[in-house]
Amino acid sequence: MTPAQRLRQIANVINLSTPLGLAVAVASRSIRSQGPRGLVIAAGYPWKLPHAGAFTLGNVILFRAPQGMAGSDATLLGHEERHSTQYAYCLGLPFFAVYGIAAGWSLLRSGDPASRNFFERQAGLVAGGYVDNHKRRQGGPADQRIEA
């Protein structure tokens, strides 16, 4: 593990985002295992929300995929790892609020919560399984492309 990855790991424990991730993994009966670069992989996440195939809480990445498949897609794992870093620089739990604002902004600008979301763009839209929707939602000029 690099010094930056170790710092992220420590920061996400102190800011309570990793303990929250571990609590969600335990409560949802997800199967936990040590992942690469200080990450924890939680496989078989069964709850309906959020609707994503994978999501991150601190250094814990929760996958709907079963054990053995969870974390096997290096591109998606990299996307979720970048979210882990975002938790660290947003000081943990405030990430929920700023991410929500970014998702709302994206929804207003593009019609979906990811295309113009700073955090999803920084983590890599395509890597996270998102479509890069540049079009403005109805009400604006038809098919007007918006540049960030």
C-alpha positions in Angstrom: 0.0 0.0 0.0 1.4 3.4 -0.9 1.6 6.2 1.7 -1.3 8.0 0.0 -3.5 4.9 0.2 -2.6 4.4 3.8 -3.4 8.0 4.6 -6.8 7.6 2.8 -7.5 4.5 4.9 -6.7 6.2 8.2 -8.6 9.4 7.2 -11.7 7.3 6.3 -11.6 5.5 9.7 -11.2 8.8 11.6 -14.0 10.6 9.6 -16.3 7.6 10.3 -17.1 6.8 6.7 -15.4 3.4 6.8 -17.0 2.4 10.2 -20.3 3.3 8.6 -19.5 1.1 5.6 -18.5 -1.8 7.8 -21.8 -1.4 9.8 -23.8 -1.4 6.6 -21.9 -4.5 5.3 -22.6 -6.3 8.6 -26.2 -5.3 8.8 -26.9 -6.3 5.2 -25.0 -9.6 5.8 -22.6 -8.9 2.9 -19.6 -11.1 2.9 -16.5 -9.0 3.7 -12.9 -9.6 2.5 -9.8 -7.6 2.3 -9.4 -5.9 -1.0 -6.4 -4.2 -2.7 -4.9 -0.9 -1.7 -6.6 -0.8 1.8 -10.1 -1.4 0.5 -12.7 -3.7 2.0 -14.8 -5.7 -0.5 -18.4 -6.5 0.7 -20.0 -9.0 -1.7 -23.7 -10.0 -2.1 -25.2 -6.6 -0.9 -29.0 -7.4 -1.0 -30.8 -4.2 -0.1 -32.7 -2.3 -2.8 -31.1 1.1 -2.1 -29.0 2.4 -3.6 -29.9 1.0 -7.1 -26.2 0.8 -8.2 -24.4 -2.5 -8.8 -21.7 -1.2 -6.4 -21.3 1.8 -4.1 -18.7 3.0 -1.7 -18.8 4.0 2.0 -15.3 5.2 3.1 -12.9 2.4 2.2 -15.7 -0.2 2.0 -17.0 -1.1 -1.5 -20.3 -2.9 -1.4 -21.1 -5.0 -4.5 -24.4 -6.7 -5.4 -22.3 -9.4 -7.1 -21.6 -12.6 -5.2 -18.3 -13.4 -3.5 -15.7 -14.3 -6.1 -17.3 -11.9 -8.6 -17.3 -8.8 -6.5 -14.3 -6.6 -7.2 -13.3 -8.7 -10.2 -13.9 -5.8 -12.7 -10.8 -3.7 -12.3 -12.4 -0.7 -14.1 -15.4 -0.6 -11.7 -13.1 -1.2 -8.7 -11.0 1.8 -9.8 -14.1 4.0 -10.1 -15.3 3.0 -6.6 -11.7 3.5 -5.2 -11.8 7.1 -6.5 -15.0 7.6 -4.5 -13.1 6.3 -1.5 -10.6 9.1 -2.0 -13.5 11.6 -2.3 -14.8 10.5 1.1 -11.3 11.3 2.6 -11.0 14.8 1.1 -14.7 15.6 1.9 -14.0 14.7 5.5 -16.3 11.7 5.5 -19.9 12.0 6.2 -20.3 15.5 4.6 -19.7 13.7 1.3 -23.4 12.6 1.4 -24.5 16.3 1.3 -22.1 17.5 -1.3 -22.7 14.4 -3.5 -26.4 15.0 -3.2 -26.0 18.6 -4.3 -23.8 17.5 -7.2 -26.4 14.9 -8.2 -29.2 17.5 -8.1 -27.2 19.9 -10.2 -26.6 17.1 -12.7 -30.3 16.2 -12.8 -31.2 19.8 -13.6 -28.4 20.2 -16.2 -28.6 16.8 -18.0 -31.7 15.0 -16.9 -29.8 12.3 -14.9 -27.9 12.4 -11.6 -24.6 11.3 -12.9 -23.7 13.0 -16.2 -22.9 16.4 -14.7 -22.1 15.2 -11.2 -18.6 16.4 -10.3 -17.9 13.3 -8.2 -19.0 10.8 -10.8 -17.1 12.6 -13.6 -14.0 12.7 -11.4 -14.3 9.0 -10.7 -14.9 8.2 -14.4 -18.5 8.0 -15.7 -17.9 5.2 -18.1 -15.8 3.3 -15.6 -18.8 3.5 -13.2 -21.2 2.2 -15.8 -22.8 5.6 -16.5 -23.7 7.1 -19.9 -22.3 10.6 -20.5 -25.5 12.4 -21.3 -24.6 15.9 -22.5 -28.1 16.9 -23.5 -30.2 19.4 -21.5 -33.5 18.2 -20.1 -36.7 19.3 -21.8 -37.4 23.0 -21.4 -34.0 24.0 -22.9 -33.0 24.3 -26.5 -33.5 20.9 -28.1 -30.4 18.7 -28.0 -28.2 21.6 -26.9 -24.9 20.3 -25.8 -23.6 21.6 -22.5 -19.9 21.9 -21.8 -18.7 21.6 -18.2 
